[in-house]
Amino acid sequence: MPDEELERAKEVCVSVDAVYYRQTNGDIAATSARDELFGLGYDDRWHYAERIEALTADDVLDIANKYLVNPVVVIAGPDMEGDAIDE
């Protein structure tokens, strides 16, 4: 993964977190409550940006190799008789 692509992805993740999860006091309270419920701690969200910024290309590759090992392709569309794909 090129460094520029990784940095751009990190910026998007951190920006979305800041905008989506911290809009209102209610958003912050709901996120804190959910994080506490899941055992992460009520202040977990405040450390999200640090964890994202610390990621390296090797970390991303390791995660991809661990979880993206059995790809599945799904084709969705209108039911067209005779166009089924059999395997």
N, C-alpha and C positions, 0 to 999 in steps of 0.2 A: 504494500500500500504506500503510495507516494506521501511524503510528509505533508504536502499542501492539502491533499485530500483528507488526511487524518485531522489536521488542524481545523479545516472547514467543518468536518463532522462534529468535532468537539465543540466548536463555537455554536453550532446549531443546537446541540443537546443542552448546553448551558443556557442559551438564550430562551429556548422553549420552556425549560424549567423555571426560569426567572419570570417569564410572562404568564405561563399557564398556572403554575402552582402558587404564585405569590401575588395574585391580583388584589385580593381583598383579605381582610382579617379572617373572614369565614373560610377562604381557600387555605390559608395558612393553618388555621385550627383543624380543618378537615384532614389535611395532609399530615399534620403532626399526630392527630388521633389515629389515623390509619397506620402510620409508621410505628407508633407505640403498640397498636394492636398486633402487628406482624412481628413484634419483638425486635424492631430495629432501633427503638428509642425515639422519643418525641422530637429530638433535634437532628435526626438523620438527614433530613432534606437540606439542612444548612451546610452539610459537608459534601453534598453531591458534586458541586463544581470542582472541588479539590480532587475528588476521586476520578472524575472525567479527565481533568487536566493531567493527571499522573499516568494515564494510559499511554502505552507505546504501541507501535505497529506490531511488534512481536506479541504483545498481549492480545491484540485483535486477532492475529493469525492463530494463536493458541486456542482462543475461544471458538473461532470458526472451525478449526480442525476437530474440536471436541463436540460441538453441537450440530454442525452442518455436514453430517457424514452420510445421511440417507436422503438425498433429494427426492422430492415428489413433485410431479408436474400435474396440474389440474387445468383442464380446459373446460370453460363454462360458456354456455351460449344457448340459443334457442334449440329445442329438440328438432333435429333434422333427420328424418328417417333415412337410414342407410349410411350415415356419416359417422357411425360409432367407431371408436378406436379400440381395438381389442389387443390385449397383451397377455 
